[in-house]
């Protein structure tokens, strides 16, 4: 027969629940730290800038071969020009 305490749980369960509560409290303290929020904000901003730059470069690279088609050339020139202006 299992030994249970006053709460009705086996002792090893209570130890694991306490450990989980301690880890949760530590995680909450960590997320309230201003340095954590600052780091996450800086990384998100940098990731957005780098991602947008790569996307514009990829679009420009993909549009260049299509400029050889004469009927699409004026439209693609305008699109490429707009993308290049936004990139500067």
C-alpha atoms as a printed R data frame, in Angstrom:
   type eleno elety resid chain resno      x      y       z
1  ATOM     1    CA   UNK     A     1  0.000  0.000   0.000
2  ATOM     2    CA   UNK     A     2  1.293  3.482  -0.923
3  ATOM     3    CA   UNK     A     3  2.200  5.901   1.842
4  ATOM     4    CA   UNK     A     4  0.303  9.176   1.460
5  ATOM     5    CA   UNK     A     5  0.502 12.433   3.379
6  ATOM     6    CA   UNK     A     6 -2.303 14.653   4.695
7  ATOM     7    CA   UNK     A     7 -3.058 16.054   1.227
8  ATOM     8    CA   UNK     A     8 -3.555 12.572  -0.167
9  ATOM     9    CA   UNK     A     9 -0.590 12.656  -2.572
10 ATOM    10    CA   UNK     A    10  2.454 10.411  -2.520
11 ATOM    11    CA   UNK     A    11  5.580 12.214  -1.199
12 ATOM    12    CA   UNK     A    12  7.411 12.084  -4.539
13 ATOM    13    CA   UNK     A    13  4.488 13.853  -6.231
14 ATOM    14    CA   UNK     A    14  4.629 16.663  -3.700
15 ATOM    15    CA   UNK     A    15  8.381 17.048  -4.254
16 ATOM    16    CA   UNK     A    16  7.829 17.293  -8.022
17 ATOM    17    CA   UNK     A    17  5.002 19.815  -7.592
18 ATOM    18    CA   UNK     A    18  7.228 21.956  -5.356
19 ATOM    19    CA   UNK     A    19 10.033 21.755  -7.912
20 ATOM    20    CA   UNK     A    20  7.612 22.793 -10.672
21 ATOM    21    CA   UNK     A    21  6.367 25.721  -8.588
22 ATOM    22    CA   UNK     A    22  9.944 26.851  -7.913
23 ATOM    23    CA   UNK     A    23 10.819 26.680 -11.620
24 ATOM    24    CA   UNK     A    24  7.676 28.636 -12.526
25 ATOM    25    CA   UNK     A    25  8.478 31.341  -9.965
26 ATOM    26    CA   UNK     A    26 12.034 31.624 -11.328
27 ATOM    27    CA   UNK     A    27 10.724 31.907 -14.895
28 ATOM    28    CA   UNK     A    28  8.311 34.679 -13.899
29 ATOM    29    CA   UNK     A    29 11.127 36.591 -12.168
30 ATOM    30    CA   UNK     A    30 13.281 36.211 -15.292
31 ATOM    31    CA   UNK     A    31 10.555 37.535 -17.619
32 ATOM    32    CA   UNK     A    32  9.929 40.584 -15.413
33 ATOM    33    CA   UNK     A    33 13.555 41.669 -15.802
34 ATOM    34    CA   UNK     A    34 13.882 44.831 -17.944
35 ATOM    35    CA   UNK     A    35 17.074 43.547 -19.555
36 ATOM    36    CA   UNK     A    36 15.197 40.531 -20.887
37 ATOM    37    CA   UNK     A    37 12.518 42.753 -22.446
38 ATOM    38    CA   UNK     A    38 15.149 45.080 -23.913
39 ATOM    39    CA   UNK     A    39 17.087 42.205 -25.452
40 ATOM    40    CA   UNK     A    40 13.943 40.688 -26.966
41 ATOM    41    CA   UNK     A    41 12.880 44.064 -28.387
42 ATOM    42    CA   UNK     A    42 16.283 44.695 -29.948
43 ATOM    43    CA   UNK     A    43 16.430 41.233 -31.472
44 ATOM    44    CA   UNK     A    44 12.902 41.529 -32.878
45 ATOM    45    CA   UNK     A    45 13.696 44.926 -34.416
46 ATOM    46    CA   UNK     A    46 16.956 43.733 -35.912
47 ATOM    47    CA   UNK     A    47 15.292 40.606 -37.278
48 ATOM    48    CA   UNK     A    48 12.593 42.697 -38.924
49 ATOM    49    CA   UNK     A    49 15.110 45.003 -40.591
50 ATOM    50    CA   UNK     A    50 17.283 42.148 -41.827
51 ATOM    51    CA   UNK     A    51 14.257 40.194 -43.036
52 ATOM    52    CA   UNK     A    52 12.840 43.170 -44.943
53 ATOM    53    CA   UNK     A    53 16.221 43.861 -46.553
54 ATOM    54    CA   UNK     A    54 16.548 40.264 -47.680
55 ATOM    55    CA   UNK     A    55 13.002 40.245 -49.038
56 ATOM    56    CA   UNK     A    56 13.538 43.408 -51.124
57 ATOM    57    CA   UNK     A    57 16.854 42.052 -52.436
58 ATOM    58    CA   UNK     A    58 15.220 38.758 -53.367
59 ATOM    59    CA   UNK     A    59 12.377 40.539 -55.187
60 ATOM    60    CA   UNK     A    60 14.830 42.695 -57.135
61 ATOM    61    CA   UNK     A    61 16.867 39.653 -58.071
62 ATOM    62    CA   UNK     A    62 13.743 37.816 -59.277
63 ATOM    63    CA   UNK     A    63 12.439 40.768 -61.334
64 ATOM    64    CA   UNK     A    64 15.678 41.443 -63.250
65 ATOM    65    CA   UNK     A    65 15.443 38.469 -65.700
66 ATOM    66    CA   UNK     A    66 11.807 39.312 -66.488
67 ATOM    67    CA   UNK     A    67 12.833 42.767 -67.753
68 ATOM    68    CA   UNK     A    68 13.938 41.113 -70.999
69 ATOM    69    CA   UNK     A    69 10.293 40.573 -71.974
70 ATOM    70    CA   UNK     A    70  9.421 43.724 -73.926
71 ATOM    71    CA   UNK     A    71  5.733 43.906 -73.046
72 ATOM    72    CA   UNK     A    72  6.446 43.640 -69.297
73 ATOM    73    CA   UNK     A    73  9.505 45.878 -69.319
74 ATOM    74    CA   UNK     A    74  7.820 49.250 -68.462
75 ATOM    75    CA   UNK     A    75  5.870 47.777 -65.553
76 ATOM    76    CA   UNK     A    76  8.828 45.838 -64.191
77 ATOM    77    CA   UNK     A    77 11.102 48.877 -64.555
78 ATOM    78    CA   UNK     A    78  8.664 50.889 -62.459
79 ATOM    79    CA   UNK     A    79  8.432 48.134 -59.807
80 ATOM    80    CA   UNK     A    80 12.217 47.725 -59.671
81 ATOM    81    CA   UNK     A    81 12.671 51.492 -59.413
82 ATOM    82    CA   UNK     A    82 10.190 51.706 -56.520
83 ATOM    83    CA   UNK     A    83 11.895 48.851 -54.704
84 ATOM    84    CA   UNK     A    84 15.322 50.384 -55.183
85 ATOM    85    CA   UNK     A    85 14.104 53.787 -53.932
86 ATOM    86    CA   UNK     A    86 12.650 52.178 -50.811
87 ATOM    87    CA   UNK     A    87 15.923 50.387 -50.229
88 ATOM    88    CA   UNK     A    88 18.001 53.587 -50.064
